[in-house]
Amino acid sequence: MSPVTLAALLGFFFVPAWGQSSSSCSSTLTPTNSIKPSIASGYQAALVATGLTDPRSIEFDSAGNLLVIQAGVGIESLQLQDNGGTCVSVKSKKTVVQASALNHGLALSQDGKTIYASSAEAAYSWKYDSASSTVSNTNMSVVTGMNTDDHTTRTLFMSQKVDGILLVSRGSTSNIDPLAEMLSSGHSQIKAFNLNNITANGYDYDTDGLRLGWGLRNSVGVAEHPTTGGIFSVENSVDQATRDGQDIHEDNPGEEMNFHGYLNGTQYSAQGSNYGYPYCFAAWAPSDIPDNGNLTVGSQFAIGTLNNTINDTYCAEQTPPRLTFEAHMAPLDLVFNNSGNEGWVTFHGSWYVNVLYELEV
């Protein structure tokens, strides 16, 4: 199943239960798929939009319009009618960018006047007018050189703490990507690019930018803490894991939340460090791992055939995750509340294990 931001997939808005009841809405939409969300106590949810084609990411512009990037289609603006609570509906739709190459990433500049979107190969920018939901006739290639197979989403995140800094996450080219071992490949890395200093030629992903981390298999979700400015990501870990010939894939390795330091000059010794991939991963069920020694949940351990070079001692030297989630939950996005004391992670689950994990927040 392809990664997709959960909010975009469902088209649901979630609000605390003290908001207006959805039963008072003049009309409600019915999902066109089989998804029937189970809502936690204290929350409500309602479907906002249908008829979208493979929606991947969403952003609100300065006029309150909901921008949606649809893979293979482009960017659409949804003007919303908000009647309180979960009574939110689409008043009108408008195509902002029509481009079949766009497939995932979406971001807005701090002033809301530039829109960024990604294809498998590059990140692009357009001048944007939120009042009319229109863009400039020409775009600029901001970051190029990212064309790889398999994990082709290029998550974009614009810092809200340091003006003009665009983060770009690039995954691996296969389940186990040997090229990710080489810094020069640019595979499985998160980088920050200063758009205040950009030239007409843009940036090359492999050679330019500030590296926030490497050895990150497929970090689809990227977020910035609203008070400290710390950068976090959530990572989809490896499938088909074995260790010394034993299949351990059912409950290992765990998915990860990683920390990458700051963009504002605050020192963090592990910024730009190796997070382990393609050799090291976070344990979720240590007891299922042969020769597990002192491994605990979140410990970095080696998969495959261990040797004098690649082993648990080597993996213990790589940067571990801040949090470890159950194997194969497939985290896709991370969002903090305004105070930064809570965060939400979306998961799309996996077909890959005996007990299926469902879409959830």
TORKOL-4160 file (C-alpha; in steps of 0.2 Angstrom, whole numbers, padded with zeros to 4 digits, m for minus):
361
<pt num="1" X="0000" Y="0000" Z="0000"/>
<pt num="2" X="0007" Y="0017" Z="m0005"/>
<pt num="3" X="0010" Y="0030" Z="0009"/>
<pt num="4" X="m0002" Y="0044" Z="0010"/>
<pt num="5" X="m0006" Y="0057" Z="0023"/>
<pt num="6" X="m0021" Y="0050" Z="0033"/>
<pt num="7" X="m0030" Y="0066" Z="0033"/>
<pt num="8" X="m0029" Y="0067" Z="0014"/>
<pt num="9" X="m0034" Y="0049" Z="0011"/>
<pt num="10" X="m0050" Y="0050" Z="0022"/>
<pt num="11" X="m0054" Y="0068" Z="0019"/>
<pt num="12" X="m0060" Y="0069" Z="0037"/>
<pt num="13" X="m0059" Y="0083" Z="0050"/>
<pt num="14" X="m0057" Y="0079" Z="0068"/>
<pt num="15" X="m0063" Y="0091" Z="0082"/>
<pt num="16" X="m0065" Y="0089" Z="0101"/>
<pt num="17" X="m0083" Y="0083" Z="0105"/>
<pt num="18" X="m0088" Y="0099" Z="0112"/>
<pt num="19" X="m0089" Y="0106" Z="0095"/>
<pt num="20" X="m0105" Y="0107" Z="0085"/>
<pt num="21" X="m0113" Y="0090" Z="0082"/>
<pt num="22" X="m0112" Y="0083" Z="0065"/>
<pt num="23" X="m0130" Y="0078" Z="0066"/>
<pt num="24" X="m0135" Y="0097" Z="0065"/>
<pt num="25" X="m0126" Y="0098" Z="0048"/>
<pt num="26" X="m0138" Y="0102" Z="0033"/>
<pt num="27" X="m0130" Y="0088" Z="0023"/>
<pt num="28" X="m0117" Y="0075" Z="0026"/>
<pt num="29" X="m0105" Y="0065" Z="0014"/>
<pt num="30" X="m0104" Y="0046" Z="0014"/>
<pt num="31" X="m0087" Y="0038" Z="0010"/>
<pt num="32" X="m0086" Y="0030" Z="m0007"/>
<pt num="33" X="m0074" Y="0017" Z="0000"/>
<pt num="34" X="m0075" Y="0005" Z="0014"/>
<pt num="35" X="m0067" Y="0016" Z="0027"/>
<pt num="36" X="m0078" Y="0017" Z="0043"/>
<pt num="37" X="m0068" Y="0027" Z="0056"/>
<pt num="38" X="m0069" Y="0022" Z="0074"/>
<pt num="39" X="m0068" Y="0039" Z="0084"/>
<pt num="40" X="m0060" Y="0040" Z="0101"/>
<pt num="41" X="m0070" Y="0047" Z="0116"/>
<pt num="42" X="m0070" Y="0066" Z="0116"/>
<pt num="43" X="m0068" Y="0068" Z="0097"/>
<pt num="44" X="m0079" Y="0069" Z="0082"/>
<pt num="45" X="m0075" Y="0066" Z="0063"/>
<pt num="46" X="m0084" Y="0070" Z="0047"/>
<pt num="47" X="m0080" Y="0068" Z="0029"/>
<pt num="48" X="m0076" Y="0084" Z="0020"/>
<pt num="49" X="m0072" Y="0080" Z="0002"/>
<pt num="50" X="m0074" Y="0065" Z="m0010"/>
<pt num="51" X="m0069" Y="0063" Z="m0028"/>
<pt num="52" X="m0051" Y="0066" Z="m0026"/>
<pt num="53" X="m0038" Y="0056" Z="m0036"/>
<pt num="54" X="m0024" Y="0049" Z="m0025"/>
<pt num="55" X="m0023" Y="0063" Z="m0012"/>
<pt num="56" X="m0006" Y="0064" Z="m0004"/>
<pt num="57" X="m0003" Y="0080" Z="0006"/>
<pt num="58" X="m0013" Y="0095" Z="0012"/>
<pt num="59" X="m0010" Y="0113" Z="0017"/>
<pt num="60" X="m0021" Y="0127" Z="0022"/>
<pt num="61" X="m0016" Y="0144" Z="0013"/>
<pt num="62" X="m0018" Y="0161" Z="0021"/>
<pt num="63" X="m0035" Y="0163" Z="0014"/>
<pt num="64" X="m0041" Y="0147" Z="0023"/>
<pt num="65" X="m0042" Y="0137" Z="0007"/>
<pt num="66" X="m0037" Y="0118" Z="0008"/>
<pt num="67" X="m0023" Y="0114" Z="m0004"/>
<pt num="68" X="m0023" Y="0096" Z="m0009"/>
<pt num="69" X="m0009" Y="0088" Z="m0020"/>
<pt num="70" X="m0015" Y="0073" Z="m0030"/>
<pt num="71" X="m0002" Y="0061" Z="m0037"/>
<pt num="72" X="m0002" Y="0061" Z="m0056"/>
<pt num="73" X="m0014" Y="0076" Z="m0056"/>
<pt num="74" X="m0008" Y="0091" Z="m0048"/>
<pt num="75" X="m0014" Y="0103" Z="m0034"/>
<pt num="76" X="m0032" Y="0108" Z="m0031"/>
<pt num="77" X="m0039" Y="0122" Z="m0020"/>
<pt num="78" X="m0054" Y="0118" Z="m0010"/>
<pt num="79" X="m0064" Y="0133" Z="m0003"/>
<pt num="80" X="m0072" Y="0128" Z="0013"/>
<pt num="81" X="m0089" Y="0132" Z="0021"/>
<pt num="82" X="m0087" Y="0131" Z="0040"/>
<pt num="83" X="m0103" Y="0130" Z="0049"/>
<pt num="84" X="m0094" Y="0125" Z="0066"/>
<pt num="85" X="m0089" Y="0109" Z="0073"/>
<pt num="86" X="m0087" Y="0095" Z="0060"/>
<pt num="87" X="m0100" Y="0104" Z="0049"/>
<pt num="88" X="m0087" Y="0108" Z="0036"/>
<pt num="89" X="m0090" Y="0106" Z="0017"/>
<pt num="90" X="m0082" Y="0111" Z="0000"/>
<pt num="91" X="m0090" Y="0127" Z="m0007"/>
<pt num="92" X="m0080" Y="0127" Z="m0023"/>
<pt num="93" X="m0065" Y="0119" Z="m0031"/>
<pt num="94" X="m0051" Y="0126" Z="m0042"/>
<pt num="95" X="m0036" Y="0118" Z="m0051"/>
<pt num="96" X="m0021" Y="0127" Z="m0045"/>
<pt num="97" X="m0007" Y="0117" Z="m0054"/>
<pt num="98" X="m0010" Y="0104" Z="m0067"/>
<pt num="99" X="0005" Y="0093" Z="m0068"/>
<pt num="100" X="0005" Y="0074" Z="m0069"/>
<pt num="101" X="0023" Y="0073" Z="m0062"/>
<pt num="102" X="0019" Y="0079" Z="m0045"/>
<pt num="103" X="0016" Y="0065" Z="m0033"/>
<pt num="104" X="0017" Y="0069" Z="m0015"/>
<pt num="105" X="0026" Y="0084" Z="m0006"/>
<pt num="106" X="0017" Y="0100" Z="m0003"/>
<pt num="107" X="0022" Y="0116" Z="0007"/>
<pt num="108" X="0020" Y="0135" Z="0008"/>
<pt num="109" X="0032" Y="0148" Z="0012"/>
<pt num="110" X="0030" Y="0158" Z="0029"/>
<pt num="111" X="0021" Y="0172" Z="0020"/>
<pt num="112" X="0010" Y="0161" Z="0010"/>
<pt num="113" X="0015" Y="0168" Z="m0007"/>
<pt num="114" X="0025" Y="0153" Z="m0013"/>
<pt num="115" X="0020" Y="0136" Z="m0015"/>
<pt num="116" X="0031" Y="0121" Z="m0016"/>
<pt num="117" X="0027" Y="0103" Z="m0023"/>
<pt num="118" X="0038" Y="0088" Z="m0027"/>
<pt num="119" X="0039" Y="0075" Z="m0040"/>
<pt num="120" X="0050" Y="0059" Z="m0039"/>
<pt num="121" X="0065" Y="0069" Z="m0046"/>
<pt num="122" X="0063" Y="0087" Z="m0040"/>
<pt num="123" X="0055" Y="0100" Z="m0029"/>
<pt num="124" X="0047" Y="0115" Z="m0038"/>
<pt num="125" X="0041" Y="0132" Z="m0033"/>
<pt num="126" X="0027" Y="0144" Z="m0040"/>
<pt num="127" X="0022" Y="0161" Z="m0034"/>
<pt num="128" X="0005" Y="0159" Z="m0026"/>
<pt num="129" X="m0010" Y="0171" Z="m0024"/>
<pt num="130" X="m0021" Y="0163" Z="m0011"/>
<pt num="131" X="m0035" Y="0176" Z="m0014"/>
<pt num="132" X="m0037" Y="0169" Z="m0032"/>
<pt num="133" X="m0030" Y="0152" Z="m0029"/>
<pt num="134" X="m0018" Y="0155" Z="m0044"/>
<pt num="135" X="0000" Y="0153" Z="m0047"/>
<pt num="136" X="0013" Y="0161" Z="m0059"/>
<pt num="137" X="0014" Y="0155" Z="m0076"/>
<pt num="138" X="0032" Y="0148" Z="m0074"/>
<pt num="139" X="0040" Y="0138" Z="m0060"/>
<pt num="140" X="0057" Y="0135" Z="m0053"/>
<pt num="141" X="0066" Y="0119" Z="m0050"/>
<pt num="142" X="0072" Y="0122" Z="m0032"/>
<pt num="143" X="0080" Y="0105" Z="m0028"/>
<pt num="144" X="0084" Y="0092" Z="m0042"/>
<pt num="145" X="0093" Y="0075" Z="m0044"/>
<pt num="146" X="0082" Y="0064" Z="m0033"/>
<pt num="147" X="0076" Y="0052" Z="m0046"/>
<pt num="148" X="0076" Y="0034" Z="m0039"/>
<pt num="149" X="0065" Y="0019" Z="m0039"/>
<pt num="150" X="0054" Y="0012" Z="m0025"/>
<pt num="151" X="0052" Y="0026" Z="m0012"/>
<pt num="152" X="0048" Y="0040" Z="m0024"/>
<pt num="153" X="0039" Y="0052" Z="m0012"/>
<pt num="154" X="0049" Y="0068" Z="m0008"/>
<pt num="155" X="0041" Y="0075" Z="0008"/>
<pt num="156" X="0043" Y="0094" Z="0009"/>
<pt num="157" X="0042" Y="0104" Z="0025"/>
<pt num="158" X="0045" Y="0123" Z="0027"/>
<pt num="159" X="0052" Y="0128" Z="0043"/>
<pt num="160" X="0041" Y="0140" Z="0053"/>
<pt num="161" X="0055" Y="0145" Z="0065"/>
<pt num="162" X="0069" Y="0149" Z="0053"/>
<pt num="163" X="0063" Y="0159" Z="0037"/>
<pt num="164" X="0067" Y="0152" Z="0020"/>
<pt num="165" X="0072" Y="0134" Z="0025"/>
<pt num="166" X="0065" Y="0120" Z="0016"/>
<pt num="167" X="0067" Y="0102" Z="0022"/>
<pt num="168" X="0067" Y="0088" Z="0009"/>
<pt num="169" X="0066" Y="0070" Z="0014"/>
<pt num="170" X="0071" Y="0056" Z="0002"/>
<pt num="171" X="0069" Y="0038" Z="0004"/>
<pt num="172" X="0078" Y="0022" Z="m0002"/>
<pt num="173" X="0078" Y="0015" Z="m0019"/>
<pt num="174" X="0073" Y="m0003" Z="m0013"/>
<pt num="175" X="0069" Y="m0012" Z="0003"/>
<pt num="176" X="0088" Y="m0014" Z="0007"/>
<pt num="177" X="0097" Y="m0001" Z="m0003"/>
<pt num="178" X="0116" Y="m0003" Z="m0003"/>
<pt num="179" X="0119" Y="0014" Z="m0010"/>
<pt num="180" X="0112" Y="0022" Z="0006"/>
<pt num="181" X="0128" Y="0017" Z="0014"/>
<pt num="182" X="0137" Y="0030" Z="0004"/>
<pt num="183" X="0134" Y="0049" Z="0009"/>
<pt num="184" X="0137" Y="0054" Z="m0009"/>
<pt num="185" X="0122" Y="0044" Z="m0015"/>
<pt num="186" X="0109" Y="0056" Z="m0006"/>
<pt num="187" X="0098" Y="0041" Z="m0003"/>
<pt num="188" X="0089" Y="0039" Z="0013"/>
<pt num="189" X="0093" Y="0056" Z="0020"/>
<pt num="190" X="0084" Y="0072" Z="0026"/>
<pt num="191" X="0092" Y="0089" Z="0020"/>
<pt num="192" X="0088" Y="0107" Z="0023"/>
<pt num="193" X="0090" Y="0120" Z="0009"/>
<pt num="194" X="0091" Y="0139" Z="0012"/>
<pt num="195" X="0080" Y="0146" Z="m0001"/>
<pt num="196" X="0086" Y="0164" Z="0004"/>
<pt num="197" X="0102" Y="0160" Z="m0005"/>
<pt num="198" X="0096" Y="0150" Z="m0020"/>
<pt num="199" X="0102" Y="0153" Z="m0037"/>
<pt num="200" X="0093" Y="0151" Z="m0054"/>
<pt num="201" X="0100" Y="0134" Z="m0056"/>
<pt num="202" X="0093" Y="0128" Z="m0039"/>
<pt num="203" X="0101" Y="0115" Z="m0028"/>
<pt num="204" X="0107" Y="0097" Z="m0031"/>
<pt num="205" X="0101" Y="0085" Z="m0018"/>
<pt num="206" X="0116" Y="0074" Z="m0018"/>
<pt num="207" X="0129" Y="0088" Z="m0016"/>
<pt num="208" X="0120" Y="0103" Z="m0008"/>
<pt num="209" X="0110" Y="0107" Z="0008"/>
<pt num="210" X="0113" Y="0104" Z="0026"/>
<pt num="211" X="0111" Y="0086" Z="0030"/>
<pt num="212" X="0100" Y="0083" Z="0046"/>
<pt num="213" X="0102" Y="0064" Z="0045"/>
<pt num="214" X="0106" Y="0049" Z="0034"/>
<pt num="215" X="0103" Y="0030" Z="0036"/>
<pt num="216" X="0084" Y="0035" Z="0036"/>
<pt num="217" X="0075" Y="0022" Z="0026"/>
<pt num="218" X="0059" Y="0031" Z="0022"/>
<pt num="219" X="0055" Y="0045" Z="0033"/>
<pt num="220" X="0039" Y="0051" Z="0026"/>
<pt num="221" X="0033" Y="0062" Z="0040"/>
<pt num="222" X="0043" Y="0077" Z="0045"/>
<pt num="223" X="0039" Y="0090" Z="0058"/>
<pt num="224" X="0046" Y="0105" Z="0068"/>
<pt num="225" X="0042" Y="0107" Z="0087"/>
<pt num="226" X="0033" Y="0124" Z="0088"/>
<pt num="227" X="0042" Y="0130" Z="0103"/>
<pt num="228" X="0060" Y="0123" Z="0103"/>
<pt num="229" X="0061" Y="0122" Z="0084"/>
<pt num="230" X="0068" Y="0104" Z="0085"/>
<pt num="231" X="0066" Y="0093" Z="0069"/>
<pt num="232" X="0058" Y="0076" Z="0070"/>
<pt num="233" X="0053" Y="0063" Z="0058"/>
<pt num="234" X="0044" Y="0046" Z="0057"/>
<pt num="235" X="0051" Y="0032" Z="0048"/>
<pt num="236" X="0045" Y="0017" Z="0039"/>
<pt num="237" X="0057" Y="0003" Z="0043"/>
<pt num="238" X="0062" Y="m0013" Z="0033"/>
<pt num="239" X="0052" Y="m0028" Z="0027"/>
<pt num="240" X="0057" Y="m0046" Z="0026"/>
<pt num="241" X="0069" Y="m0045" Z="0040"/>
<pt num="242" X="0080" Y="m0060" Z="0045"/>
<pt num="243" X="0094" Y="m0062" Z="0056"/>
<pt num="244" X="0107" Y="m0076" Z="0054"/>
<pt num="245" X="0094" Y="m0086" Z="0043"/>
<pt num="246" X="0080" Y="m0084" Z="0055"/>
<pt num="247" X="0064" Y="m0075" Z="0050"/>
<pt num="248" X="0060" Y="m0061" Z="0062"/>
<pt num="249" X="0049" Y="m0050" Z="0051"/>
<pt num="250" X="0032" Y="m0052" Z="0060"/>
<pt num="251" X="0037" Y="m0041" Z="0075"/>
<pt num="252" X="0053" Y="m0033" Z="0070"/>
<pt num="253" X="0060" Y="m0021" Z="0067"/>
<pt num="254" X="0050" Y="m0007" Z="0075"/>
<pt num="255" X="0045" Y="0009" Z="0066"/>
<pt num="256" X="0054" Y="0025" Z="0072"/>
<pt num="257" X="0052" Y="0043" Z="0077"/>
<pt num="258" X="0069" Y="0051" Z="0076"/>
<pt num="259" X="0076" Y="0068" Z="0081"/>
<pt num="260" X="0087" Y="0078" Z="0070"/>
<pt num="261" X="0092" Y="0094" Z="0080"/>
<pt num="262" X="0088" Y="0112" Z="0076"/>
<pt num="263" X="0089" Y="0124" Z="0061"/>
<pt num="264" X="0091" Y="0140" Z="0072"/>
<pt num="265" X="0110" Y="0137" Z="0077"/>
<pt num="266" X="0106" Y="0127" Z="0093"/>
<pt num="267" X="0120" Y="0114" Z="0094"/>
<pt num="268" X="0115" Y="0096" Z="0094"/>
<pt num="269" X="0130" Y="0084" Z="0093"/>
<pt num="270" X="0120" Y="0070" Z="0083"/>
<pt num="271" X="0114" Y="0082" Z="0069"/>
<pt num="272" X="0118" Y="0075" Z="0052"/>
<pt num="273" X="0123" Y="0058" Z="0060"/>
<pt num="274" X="0119" Y="0040" Z="0054"/>
<pt num="275" X="0103" Y="0032" Z="0060"/>
<pt num="276" X="0108" Y="0015" Z="0055"/>
<pt num="277" X="0100" Y="0010" Z="0038"/>
<pt num="278" X="0104" Y="m0001" Z="0028"/>
<pt num="279" X="0111" Y="m0012" Z="0041"/>
<pt num="280" X="0104" Y="m0007" Z="0058"/>
<pt num="281" X="0086" Y="m0006" Z="0064"/>
<pt num="282" X="0076" Y="m0003" Z="0080"/>
<pt num="283" X="0071" Y="m0018" Z="0090"/>
<pt num="284" X="0052" Y="m0020" Z="0094"/>
<pt num="285" X="0051" Y="m0038" Z="0100"/>
<pt num="286" X="0069" Y="m0042" Z="0107"/>
<pt num="287" X="0064" Y="m0059" Z="0113"/>
<pt num="288" X="0061" Y="m0064" Z="0094"/>
<pt num="289" X="0078" Y="m0059" Z="0089"/>
<pt num="290" X="0091" Y="m0073" Z="0090"/>
<pt num="291" X="0107" Y="m0070" Z="0100"/>
<pt num="292" X="0098" Y="m0054" Z="0107"/>
<pt num="293" X="0111" Y="m0051" Z="0121"/>
<pt num="294" X="0105" Y="m0035" Z="0130"/>
<pt num="295" X="0093" Y="m0028" Z="0117"/>
<pt num="296" X="0078" Y="m0019" Z="0123"/>
<pt num="297" X="0064" Y="m0010" Z="0113"/>
<pt num="298" X="0072" Y="0003" Z="0103"/>
<pt num="299" X="0090" Y="m0004" Z="0103"/>
<pt num="300" X="0099" Y="m0003" Z="0087"/>
<pt num="301" X="0102" Y="m0021" Z="0080"/>
<pt num="302" X="0109" Y="m0028" Z="0064"/>
<pt num="303" X="0099" Y="m0039" Z="0052"/>
<pt num="304" X="0105" Y="m0052" Z="0039"/>
<pt num="305" X="0121" Y="m0062" Z="0042"/>
<pt num="306" X="0131" Y="m0054" Z="0056"/>
<pt num="307" X="0150" Y="m0052" Z="0054"/>
<pt num="308" X="0165" Y="m0043" Z="0061"/>
<pt num="309" X="0160" Y="m0027" Z="0053"/>
<pt num="310" X="0141" Y="m0027" Z="0053"/>
<pt num="311" X="0135" Y="m0032" Z="0071"/>
<pt num="312" X="0126" Y="m0026" Z="0086"/>
<pt num="313" X="0141" Y="m0017" Z="0092"/>
<pt num="314" X="0142" Y="m0007" Z="0076"/>
<pt num="315" X="0124" Y="m0004" Z="0077"/>
<pt num="316" X="0125" Y="0003" Z="0095"/>
<pt num="317" X="0136" Y="0017" Z="0088"/>
<pt num="318" X="0122" Y="0023" Z="0076"/>
<pt num="319" X="0109" Y="0036" Z="0082"/>
<pt num="320" X="0094" Y="0027" Z="0090"/>
<pt num="321" X="0076" Y="0033" Z="0088"/>
<pt num="322" X="0068" Y="0044" Z="0101"/>
<pt num="323" X="0052" Y="0033" Z="0100"/>
<pt num="324" X="0049" Y="0015" Z="0093"/>
<pt num="325" X="0032" Y="0010" Z="0086"/>
<pt num="326" X="0026" Y="m0007" Z="0083"/>
<pt num="327" X="0033" Y="m0016" Z="0067"/>
<pt num="328" X="0024" Y="m0012" Z="0051"/>
<pt num="329" X="0013" Y="0001" Z="0057"/>
<pt num="330" X="0020" Y="0013" Z="0043"/>
<pt num="331" X="0020" Y="0030" Z="0051"/>
<pt num="332" X="0016" Y="0044" Z="0038"/>
<pt num="333" X="0015" Y="0061" Z="0046"/>
<pt num="334" X="0018" Y="0070" Z="0062"/>
<pt num="335" X="0010" Y="0085" Z="0068"/>
<pt num="336" X="0012" Y="0095" Z="0085"/>
<pt num="337" X="m0001" Y="0106" Z="0093"/>
<pt num="338" X="0003" Y="0124" Z="0096"/>
<pt num="339" X="0011" Y="0122" Z="0113"/>
<pt num="340" X="0021" Y="0107" Z="0108"/>
<pt num="341" X="0016" Y="0097" Z="0122"/>
<pt num="342" X="0006" Y="0084" Z="0111"/>
<pt num="343" X="0009" Y="0077" Z="0094"/>
<pt num="344" X="m0001" Y="0066" Z="0083"/>
<pt num="345" X="0006" Y="0052" Z="0071"/>
<pt num="346" X="m0004" Y="0045" Z="0057"/>
<pt num="347" X="m0001" Y="0027" Z="0052"/>
<pt num="348" X="m0007" Y="0018" Z="0036"/>
<pt num="349" X="m0004" Y="0000" Z="0043"/>
<pt num="350" X="0002" Y="m0015" Z="0033"/>
<pt num="351" X="m0004" Y="m0030" Z="0024"/>
<pt num="352" X="0013" Y="m0038" Z="0027"/>
<pt num="353" X="0010" Y="m0047" Z="0044"/>
<pt num="354" X="m0003" Y="m0059" Z="0050"/>
<pt num="355" X="m0012" Y="m0046" Z="0060"/>
<pt num="356" X="m0017" Y="m0032" Z="0049"/>
<pt num="357" X="m0014" Y="m0014" Z="0056"/>
<pt num="358" X="m0027" Y="m0002" Z="0051"/>
<pt num="359" X="m0027" Y="0017" Z="0047"/>
<pt num="360" X="m0025" Y="0026" Z="0063"/>
<pt num="361" X="m0020" Y="0042" Z="0071"/>
